[in-house]
Amino acid sequence: MPDQPVLVGVDIGTTKVSVLVGELERDGASVIGIGSAPSDGLRKGVVIDIDRTVRSVMAAVEEAERMSGYKVRSALVGVSGNHISSQNSRGMVAISGHRDVAHDDTLRALEAARAVSIPNTREILHVIPRGYVVDGQAGVRDPIGMTAVRLEVETHIVTAATTSVQNLSKCVQRAGVEIDELVLAPLATAEAVLTDEDRELGVALVDMGGDTTDVAVFQDGSVVHAATIPIGGRSVTSDLGIVLRVAPDSAETIKLRHATALPLDIDPDEVVQIMSIGEELPHGVTRRHIAEIVQSRIRELFELVAREIEAAGATNRLQAGLVVTGGAALLPGLGRAARDQLGMAARVTGPHGLGGLTDQIVGPQYSAASGLLLWGARHWGAGEEQAGSRSFDGLGSRLGKLFRGLVP
């Protein structure tokens, strides 16, 4: 057995599966294994081909195993997609005998908040405490030890479509990996790209993937809204393919080599040679025209992001602005385009807070997988008071099983 407990994070995206193996440390985790593989078994964050997804997960896991020297048997797995929804809920319990609030009282309050009406086709992924109210006094972060007669908790509840969760779980399990925790992808990503100050000041996390973009809004230190927008990097590729009449592979190459979100920064006389479908010879198209095609889709995306911020009641209240990450965030000019359109601070960033082989995972495309390791590290040993899981039997105990599932 290793000297340090080991965490595994599996991020199953639309275009890529990423697997990170990390040793748990006092202040986070140290990456010792990295694996990735192309993914084409998902659409809009939902499994559409189980066999292809299983092969992708197996390939990424095997690569991470070779690098780390461990056999991965269980992992923390990210979940996202259009089927995700969230809502705020409050739970209240009496503290008998006018005594000090105990750990069990916070659990009872969380269970009361959990008792919301949801369709039988959905299941709860997370019940996240946002703050407590002790005898009418709001804004309490940790009520344990306070004398009270009534305890209330304000929570954020995240639900997912049961069939989508089951199909994703089936893919991971068929790849030979047991699931110790399903974590909402933007919550995991937040661990890797947001600071405590960001969360306190108010921030919108925008995680741009292949088919979808996850949005999570944080205020006063906790998440208040989460949603998925059905637009991602492949939407830009598709637009280029349609307008320029080029094959998908050519459209992707054009995007990677010549695209930007800021057309006015491009010399209007700069010309790129492309080969349209059905033509025998290449022809020229201005790079500014390419950027204008891209800009149109990016504007639509940030319009939808603004709607989610409004739905969270956070318009003009996010002092830390926008934090953009994910594989599609590598598009040049994206941060400035967001800042210009939304009128708030915006930055594009990759993961931070990990040790070890970080030089290989500095890009935004590894933010979700990195966040899964940091999520596990932060909740390790926290016990049942960390109600970020689908049940209240203690994340620490489940992670303990995870660690026992890794053998050198």
C-alpha positions as semicolon CSV with decimal commas, in nm:
position;residue;x (nm);y (nm);z (nm)
1;M;0,000;0,000;0,000
2;P;0,118;0,356;-0,069
3;D;0,241;0,583;0,205
4;Q;-0,019;0,840;0,103
5;P;-0,386;0,773;0,020
6;V;-0,456;0,796;-0,353
7;L;-0,742;0,972;-0,533
8;V;-0,865;0,913;-0,888
9;G;-1,072;1,157;-1,093
10;V;-1,248;1,061;-1,417
11;D;-1,383;1,339;-1,641
12;I;-1,588;1,199;-1,930
13;G;-1,632;1,475;-2,184
14;T;-1,783;1,491;-2,530
15;T;-1,447;1,497;-2,705
16;K;-1,206;1,356;-2,447
17;V;-1,189;1,135;-2,138
18;S;-0,936;1,253;-1,880
19;V;-0,817;1,046;-1,583
20;L;-0,593;1,180;-1,307
21;V;-0,438;0,981;-1,024
22;G;-0,316;1,182;-0,727
23;E;-0,170;1,123;-0,385
24;L;-0,358;1,296;-0,105
25;E;-0,157;1,563;0,074
26;R;-0,228;1,793;0,366
27;D;-0,295;2,092;0,141
28;G;-0,445;1,913;-0,159
29;A;-0,320;1,640;-0,391
30;S;-0,012;1,560;-0,599
31;V;-0,068;1,423;-0,948
32;I;0,121;1,098;-1,016
33;G;-0,069;0,964;-1,317
34;I;-0,239;1,116;-1,621
35;G;-0,445;0,947;-1,889
36;S;-0,656;1,074;-2,178
37;A;-0,837;0,928;-2,475
38;P;-1,064;1,060;-2,752
39;S;-1,433;1,036;-2,669
40;D;-1,718;1,009;-2,918
41;G;-1,983;0,821;-2,723
42;L;-2,153;1,128;-2,571
43;R;-2,369;1,408;-2,708
44;K;-2,462;1,713;-2,502
45;G;-2,315;1,541;-2,197
46;V;-2,537;1,232;-2,231
47;V;-2,420;0,881;-2,327
48;I;-2,541;0,779;-2,674
49;D;-2,304;0,485;-2,732
50;I;-2,212;0,274;-2,431
51;D;-1,951;0,057;-2,604
52;R;-1,756;0,353;-2,743
53;T;-1,767;0,532;-2,408
54;V;-1,646;0,220;-2,227
55;R;-1,352;0,187;-2,466
56;S;-1,259;0,553;-2,418
57;V;-1,271;0,524;-2,038
58;M;-1,066;0,203;-2,044
59;A;-0,800;0,360;-2,267
60;A;-0,764;0,669;-2,046
61;V;-0,758;0,462;-1,726
62;E;-0,492;0,226;-1,864
63;E;-0,269;0,521;-1,957
64;A;-0,306;0,670;-1,609
65;E;-0,230;0,329;-1,454
66;R;0,092;0,291;-1,656
67;M;0,216;0,632;-1,547
68;S;0,119;0,604;-1,180
69;G;0,198;0,238;-1,122
70;Y;-0,142;0,176;-0,962
71;K;-0,436;-0,037;-1,065
72;V;-0,742;0,189;-1,064
73;R;-1,045;0,013;-0,921
74;S;-1,262;0,309;-0,817
75;A;-1,284;0,682;-0,877
76;L;-1,466;1,011;-0,843
77;V;-1,659;1,075;-1,165
78;G;-1,784;1,406;-1,303
79;V;-2,145;1,450;-1,422
80;S;-2,283;1,720;-1,651
81;G;-2,535;1,768;-1,930
82;N;-2,869;1,925;-2,014
83;H;-3,042;1,689;-1,774
84;I;-2,889;1,866;-1,472
85;S;-3,105;2,110;-1,277
86;S;-3,076;2,281;-0,941
87;Q;-3,285;2,463;-0,684
88;N;-3,249;2,620;-0,342
89;S;-3,421;2,467;-0,041
90;R;-3,445;2,530;0,333
91;G;-3,472;2,278;0,614
92;M;-3,562;2,345;0,979
93;V;-3,541;2,133;1,296
94;A;-3,599;2,193;1,666
95;I;-3,315;2,165;1,916
96;S;-3,476;2,001;2,216
97;G;-3,377;2,110;2,564
98;H;-3,232;2,447;2,463
99;R;-2,891;2,285;2,423
100;D;-2,587;2,330;2,203
101;V;-2,621;2,237;1,838
102;A;-2,458;1,902;1,766
103;H;-2,335;1,739;1,449
104;D;-2,646;1,520;1,430
105;D;-2,866;1,832;1,438
106;T;-2,702;1,967;1,122
107;L;-2,764;1,631;0,955
108;R;-3,130;1,642;1,053
109;A;-3,160;1,993;0,911
110;L;-2,998;1,883;0,585
111;E;-3,233;1,587;0,562
112;A;-3,527;1,824;0,612
113;A;-3,400;2,044;0,328
114;R;-3,355;1,734;0,116
115;A;-3,724;1,649;0,143
116;V;-3,824;1,837;-0,172
117;S;-4,065;1,709;-0,432
118;I;-3,886;1,583;-0,744
119;P;-4,016;1,354;-1,022
120;N;-3,940;0,985;-0,987
121;T;-3,738;1,011;-1,308
122;R;-3,479;1,227;-1,131
123;E;-3,241;1,179;-0,840
124;I;-3,052;1,408;-0,606
125;L;-2,679;1,440;-0,671
126;H;-2,589;1,703;-0,412
127;V;-2,740;1,878;-0,112
128;I;-2,496;2,161;-0,048
129;P;-2,530;2,376;0,267
130;R;-2,511;2,748;0,184
131;G;-2,552;2,877;0,538
132;Y;-2,735;2,826;0,866
133;V;-2,990;3,026;1,064
134;V;-2,977;2,986;1,442
135;D;-3,286;3,116;1,625
136;G;-3,345;3,369;1,349
137;Q;-2,980;3,476;1,323
138;A;-2,881;3,432;0,959
139;G;-2,535;3,406;0,807
140;V;-2,400;3,135;1,039
141;R;-2,133;2,924;0,869
142;D;-2,088;2,657;1,137
143;P;-2,362;2,627;1,402
144;I;-2,207;2,335;1,595
145;G;-2,157;2,432;1,959
146;M;-2,398;2,727;1,947
147;T;-2,689;2,726;2,193
148;A;-3,023;2,723;2,013
149;V;-3,382;2,606;2,011
150;R;-3,426;2,615;1,631
151;L;-3,181;2,540;1,352
152;E;-3,239;2,615;0,984
153;V;-3,015;2,545;0,689
154;E;-3,022;2,701;0,344
155;T;-2,912;2,453;0,078
156;H;-2,857;2,421;-0,294
157;I;-2,994;2,094;-0,433
158;V;-2,867;1,951;-0,761
159;T;-3,070;1,683;-0,939
160;A;-3,005;1,474;-1,250
161;A;-3,204;1,247;-1,479
162;T;-3,187;0,897;-1,335
163;T;-3,143;0,727;-1,672
164;S;-2,854;0,958;-1,769
165;V;-2,680;0,890;-1,438
166;Q;-2,736;0,516;-1,472
167;N;-2,599;0,504;-1,828
168;L;-2,289;0,703;-1,731
169;S;-2,238;0,481;-1,426
170;K;-2,279;0,171;-1,642
171;C;-2,003;0,288;-1,877
172;V;-1,758;0,349;-1,593
173;Q;-1,838;0,020;-1,423
174;R;-1,806;-0,178;-1,746
175;A;-1,462;-0,023;-1,783
176;G;-1,373;-0,195;-1,454
177;V;-1,396;0,113;-1,232
178;E;-1,626;0,139;-0,931
179;I;-1,785;0,478;-0,871
180;D;-1,724;0,614;-0,523
181;E;-1,878;0,953;-0,588
182;L;-2,063;1,126;-0,870
183;V;-1,977;1,497;-0,862
184;L;-2,144;1,772;-1,062
185;A;-1,871;1,875;-1,307
186;P;-1,883;2,254;-1,254
187;L;-1,865;2,208;-0,875
188;A;-1,551;1,998;-0,922
189;T;-1,410;2,246;-1,172
190;A;-1,466;2,528;-0,924
191;E;-1,224;2,358;-0,686
192;A;-0,948;2,392;-0,945
193;V;-1,007;2,742;-1,085
194;L;-1,183;2,954;-0,821
195;T;-1,037;3,110;-0,509
196;D;-1,222;3,157;-0,180
197;E;-1,222;3,530;-0,255
198;D;-1,392;3,466;-0,593
199;R;-1,672;3,278;-0,420
200;E;-1,717;3,545;-0,153
201;L;-1,719;3,838;-0,396
202;G;-1,949;3,661;-0,641
203;V;-1,838;3,486;-0,958
204;A;-1,978;3,296;-1,254
205;L;-1,782;2,988;-1,359
206;V;-1,816;2,905;-1,729
207;D;-1,675;2,564;-1,827
208;M;-1,676;2,531;-2,207
209;G;-1,669;2,175;-2,337
210;G;-1,722;2,013;-2,674
211;D;-2,103;2,005;-2,689
212;T;-2,206;2,191;-2,375
213;T;-2,104;2,475;-2,146
214;D;-2,154;2,437;-1,771
215;V;-2,236;2,748;-1,569
216;A;-2,219;2,777;-1,190
217;V;-2,286;3,102;-1,003
218;F;-2,134;3,156;-0,659
219;Q;-2,225;3,423;-0,405
220;D;-2,129;3,471;-0,040
221;G;-1,897;3,173;-0,055
222;S;-2,133;2,909;-0,195
223;V;-2,306;2,800;-0,515
224;V;-2,651;2,950;-0,578
225;H;-2,722;2,835;-0,933
226;A;-2,601;2,570;-1,178
227;A;-2,703;2,499;-1,536
228;T;-2,583;2,356;-1,866
229;I;-2,600;2,542;-2,199
230;P;-2,617;2,324;-2,515
231;I;-2,337;2,512;-2,693
232;G;-1,969;2,422;-2,695
233;G;-1,656;2,416;-2,905
234;R;-1,808;2,181;-3,161
235;S;-2,085;2,435;-3,222
236;V;-1,818;2,674;-3,349
237;T;-1,666;2,400;-3,564
238;S;-2,009;2,318;-3,708
239;D;-2,075;2,683;-3,794
240;L;-1,744;2,709;-3,978
241;G;-1,819;2,389;-4,168
242;I;-2,162;2,510;-4,279
243;V;-2,071;2,866;-4,375
244;L;-1,740;2,783;-4,542
245;R;-1,869;2,454;-4,689
246;V;-1,578;2,248;-4,560
247;A;-1,559;1,900;-4,406
248;P;-1,572;1,872;-4,024
249;D;-1,201;1,788;-3,995
250;S;-1,111;2,088;-4,208
251;A;-1,342;2,311;-4,005
252;E;-1,171;2,199;-3,683
253;T;-0,829;2,272;-3,834
254;I;-0,943;2,617;-3,944
255;K;-1,074;2,687;-3,593
256;L;-0,753;2,578;-3,424
257;R;-0,518;2,759;-3,663
258;H;-0,702;3,075;-3,762
259;A;-1,005;3,146;-3,541
260;T;-1,043;3,423;-3,284
261;A;-1,337;3,574;-3,099
262;L;-1,226;3,927;-3,189
263;P;-1,267;4,000;-3,565
264;L;-1,164;4,364;-3,536
265;D;-0,818;4,256;-3,421
266;I;-0,759;4,083;-3,753
267;D;-0,613;4,248;-4,063
268;P;-0,904;4,257;-4,314
269;D;-0,661;4,174;-4,596
270;E;-0,523;3,856;-4,434
271;V;-0,636;3,561;-4,648
272;V;-0,647;3,188;-4,567
273;Q;-0,665;2,918;-4,834
274;I;-0,938;2,657;-4,782
275;M;-1,078;2,364;-4,978
276;S;-1,458;2,363;-4,988
277;I;-1,659;2,045;-5,039
278;G;-1,714;1,967;-5,407
279;E;-1,438;2,196;-5,531
280;E;-1,115;2,080;-5,691
281;L;-0,900;2,381;-5,607
282;P;-0,856;2,579;-5,286
283;H;-0,983;2,933;-5,264
284;G;-0,915;3,226;-5,036
285;V;-1,126;3,349;-4,745
286;T;-1,032;3,634;-4,516
287;R;-0,934;3,546;-4,165
288;R;-1,162;3,826;-4,044
289;H;-1,458;3,647;-4,206
290;I;-1,362;3,333;-4,015
291;A;-1,352;3,536;-3,694
292;E;-1,694;3,688;-3,766
293;I;-1,844;3,339;-3,797
294;V;-1,689;3,244;-3,463
295;Q;-1,793;3,570;-3,298
296;S;-2,158;3,513;-3,383
297;R;-2,169;3,183;-3,194
298;I;-1,965;3,316;-2,901
299;R;-2,205;3,608;-2,866
300;E;-2,497;3,367;-2,850
301;L;-2,317;3,165;-2,583
302;F;-2,251;3,465;-2,360
303;E;-2,609;3,586;-2,406
304;L;-2,721;3,254;-2,258
305;V;-2,460;3,285;-1,982
306;A;-2,607;3,627;-1,898
307;R;-2,952;3,465;-1,872
308;E;-2,823;3,211;-1,623
309;I;-2,663;3,488;-1,417
310;E;-2,998;3,669;-1,422
311;A;-3,179;3,348;-1,321
312;A;-2,947;3,332;-1,021
313;G;-3,044;3,686;-0,925
314;A;-2,681;3,790;-0,959
315;T;-2,689;4,046;-1,241
316;N;-2,448;4,332;-1,157
317;R;-2,360;4,155;-0,831
318;L;-2,059;3,945;-0,936
319;Q;-1,759;4,147;-0,824
320;A;-1,515;3,874;-0,929
321;G;-1,681;3,861;-1,270
322;L;-1,649;3,564;-1,502
323;V;-1,400;3,276;-1,491
324;V;-1,387;3,080;-1,817
325;T;-1,224;2,738;-1,848
326;G;-1,260;2,407;-2,034
327;G;-1,111;2,282;-2,359
328;A;-1,308;2,524;-2,579
329;A;-1,181;2,818;-2,372
330;L;-0,851;2,800;-2,563
331;L;-1,008;3,011;-2,840
332;P;-0,797;3,329;-2,871
333;G;-0,967;3,649;-2,756
334;L;-1,237;3,470;-2,559
335;G;-1,175;3,649;-2,230
336;R;-1,187;3,995;-2,382
337;A;-1,496;3,905;-2,586
338;A;-1,674;3,802;-2,265
339;R;-1,564;4,117;-2,085
340;D;-1,678;4,343;-2,370
341;Q;-2,016;4,174;-2,409
342;L;-2,109;4,123;-2,043
343;G;-1,949;4,434;-1,902
344;M;-1,769;4,253;-1,621
345;A;-1,423;4,127;-1,540
346;A;-1,340;3,803;-1,720
347;R;-1,042;3,573;-1,727
348;V;-0,957;3,243;-1,895
349;T;-0,769;3,005;-1,668
350;G;-0,657;2,649;-1,616
351;P;-0,638;2,445;-1,295
352;H;-0,426;2,535;-0,996
353;G;-0,381;2,399;-0,644
354;L;-0,233;2,060;-0,736
355;G;0,124;1,936;-0,702
356;G;0,320;1,671;-0,888
357;L;0,297;1,643;-1,268
358;T;0,123;1,977;-1,307
359;D;0,323;2,087;-1,610
360;Q;0,122;1,837;-1,815
361;I;-0,222;1,955;-1,698
362;V;-0,188;2,333;-1,696
363;G;-0,441;2,385;-1,977
364;P;-0,811;2,467;-1,922
365;Q;-0,905;2,129;-2,071
366;Y;-0,786;1,959;-1,750
367;S;-0,978;2,181;-1,507
368;A;-1,264;1,935;-1,445
369;A;-1,040;1,632;-1,388
370;S;-0,812;1,838;-1,161
371;G;-1,113;1,964;-0,972
372;L;-1,229;1,609;-0,902
373;L;-0,900;1,539;-0,724
374;L;-0,928;1,862;-0,525
375;W;-1,294;1,790;-0,443
376;G;-1,193;1,454;-0,300
377;A;-0,899;1,606;-0,112
378;R;-1,115;1,880;0,042
379;H;-1,386;1,638;0,154
380;W;-1,153;1,364;0,269
381;G;-1,213;1,299;0,638
382;A;-1,470;1,578;0,658
383;G;-1,735;1,330;0,755
384;E;-2,106;1,372;0,721
385;E;-2,117;1,747;0,769
386;Q;-1,995;1,787;0,412
387;A;-2,332;1,725;0,250
388;G;-2,202;1,736;-0,103
389;S;-2,294;1,379;-0,181
390;R;-2,602;1,182;-0,268
391;S;-2,623;1,040;0,081
392;F;-2,513;1,142;0,426
393;D;-2,314;0,835;0,518
394;G;-1,990;1,032;0,501
395;L;-1,770;1,097;0,201
396;G;-1,470;0,999;0,407
397;S;-1,592;0,641;0,441
398;R;-1,657;0,612;0,069
399;L;-1,317;0,756;-0,016
400;G;-1,167;0,510;0,226
401;K;-1,313;0,237;0,010
402;L;-1,168;0,413;-0,294
403;F;-0,819;0,411;-0,144
404;R;-0,850;0,044;-0,058
405;G;-0,945;-0,013;-0,423
406;L;-0,607;0,111;-0,544
407;V;-0,322;-0,135;-0,519
408;P;0,037;-0,090;-0,639
